[in-house]
């Protein structure tokens, strides 16, 4: 990535093969599965292939996977952020974020989303970014509203979660 995506406290960087152990832990966190539609554990081979494919350009794949890390020495990985569904014709992209449980409630997700939003608006020339949030995830809803996103759509009873259907909320932010 030629453009630096960082704040004074954190940076977003491309995935590397050194991230395999931490990504295996994060991707196999059942709590994270609720938001990502994953139903089964992911193998090291699958995650290794995911890391390898992450080197393809966002214009080819529509996706950019990034590690959120604290800028200390050595850097501490905090979570994983994905810019997905990038569409250069309609100038929009989706954002998804996972913060490791031990690093939650420290503002890292907010900072990561702000950095990714600025990147999408400035370098990808997006007109809008959006995020999908399940109804029970009030912390993410509150965060997105505080970051200037607007709740614009609800898909009622959209996703089966722990014995019941959950609504899926869409949040959008425009480059204005």
Order of alpha helices (4+ residues) and beta strands (2+ residues): beta-beta-alpha-alpha-alpha-alpha-beta-beta-beta-alpha-beta-alpha-beta-beta
